[in-house]
Every structure is written in C-alpha cells, then in structure tokens.
Amino acid sequence: MKKTKDTEYLYLSANIRAQETRMIGTQALHKMISAATAEEAYKTVTDAGIGVDYDYRDFESALTQELSATYERLEKASPNPEMFKIFRYKYDGHNLKTLIKAHASQSSVQNQPEDLMIPLGTVDAKTLVNGLRDGDFGALEPKLAEAAIQARDSLAKLNDPQLVDVIIDRAVLESMSALAKQYKSKFLTRLVDANIDIANIRSFIRIKRIGQDLHFLKEVLAQGGSIPTERYFDLFLKSFDDFFEMLDSTPYGPALSGAYDAVKNKGTLSNFEKLCDNFMVSVLKESRFIPFGIEPVLSYLVAKENESQAIRIVMASKIAGVDPDKITERLRDTYA
C-alpha cells in the first residue's frame, strides 16, 4: 500500500487553491444561461481562461483540451501520478464502448477513431483500435482488458448493445476501486466508494422499476463500494420502502430521500438523478477546509470535470434554443 504524505502536496495544494478562484461556479453559470446568445454565454467561459482559442460552436473541443491540460498539470506536479488513472478509467470505458459497438455495426470508426473517442483515457485511441483488431487489449488495466474481450464476444453472440455497457461500466468501477486500495488515503477511498455506491443505487432503482430480474442485477452491480452487493440482492424482491430503510442507515438516505416518492410511484427520475450528482459534489466539499494534501488535489480534478459537464449542458442548450428555466432545472450543485 502506498502512503500519501500531505506535505508532498503542499505546493500543488496552494496552486490549486489559487486556480479554484477562477472556476465557473453557480453564479457564472446563471450568467451564461441569461445571456442573449450562445456566443455571449461562451464569453463567460473564455473569461475564465477556458477555450480562448476556440469558437463557441466548438466548445466540446475546448472543454476536452481544458481537462487534458488539467490532468497533465496535476500528474506532472504530483508525487503519485499513477493515482490519476483512477479517474481516467471512465474515459477508457467510454472509448471501449464506442469502439466495440461501432465495429459491430461495421462503422468506419477504425479509420477515424478520434472522431468518436475522448482523448483522456489511459490508452490512446489508435492502441485501442489495434487491440480490437488483434484481440489484445493488454495495454489496458487488466480488469478493463478482460471486460473488453468479454463485451466484444457478448455483442457478437447476443447482439445486445446494453450488455456492452453493463460489462464495461462494471469493469471501470471495479478498476477504480482496485487502484484506490493501493493508496492509504481515506478521502480517496471515500470518493471512489461513493462513486460505486451511487452507481449501484442508480442501477438498483432503474432495474427494479423496469422489472428486470435478479440475475441481471447481479451482472450489473459493481463490487467495491461501502454497501455490500449482497444487501441489494437481499432487498431486490422486497418493496422500495425496505430499500429506502436500508439507505437511511447510510450517508445516502438523507441526500436522496427527497426523491423517494417519485421513485416508488414511478414518477420521473430527474430529481433523483440530480440528487445523486449533488451528493457527489458534497463529498468533494468535505475537503474545502483542508489546507494541503491529497484531498484538495483530488477534489479540484473532479470539480473541473463537473465544471466541464455544467458548461456543456449550458452551451448545448443555448445553441439548441432551450428555455432558460429548463436549463436551470438541469444544473447540478457546483464545487466552486
């Protein structure tokens, strides 16, 4: 197990605290929403130093470049650069799902993988394309490499794209958990456990509501969170009230209880999804008063990813002409 020393992050923490003041928070997002045009809204983004050399219509590329620069900066300055792979795995997962599905549909993805993949994973797009061609994903983390082959074979045999998502998403979460356990950091463990728990809670509710069986639930849920998967299995054939009672004994109950009625009465899950995302932000905010160490570094990285997602929602909505009130409803809590 690798021990992380707070003092090793003294300079990086101080730098991050300065960078946080430039992040786009709730007030800036509302300014974007109320802007007359998408181009005017994008000015708030460039004023924060993001995407200055990009046209507002190419905001996706600007956000990807900003996140890439953030990862590179943190990895270069950190005494534990390998740790950041924990947060890059989800991009490997996205790229694998995109590649495997496109290949099965005989898409031209093999000729232009960069058009469909996000260049933020641990393995570049060309290596993944070659891995699919050769049946060898050895460049990936072992759990993800195994899942890639399994997902490819399952899709070829059963022609069910949902299985690709199930197999890859579970491998991403379990890869995150496996690497996090190598570091002696309570905050990192809590952050990764919360990711897995929230993902499992979401899956449990969706699967139970649509009437899928217990076998499917067992295929979906990831190991490694603070709530053992056996608790979900035991509660699956019981009522939602029994499930909520279990949640109320965890940190998730108070945060998600506002959506209980909608969940069990088959209402919209939009508020439930929002509360899940807001809980993850609340975990990040636990590091606010820690002056230096791994906590502010990890919180800043995840907060930058959340910032990009919020900007993406606003910009895409502004370009599409969505009503400002509707855009506001879609926003989650922010770290900044």
Summary of the structure (lengths in Angstrom):
residues: 336
radius of gyration: 20.4
end to end distance: 32.2
largest distance: 54.8
contacts: 1046
relative contact order: 0.13
helix: 72%
strand: 1%
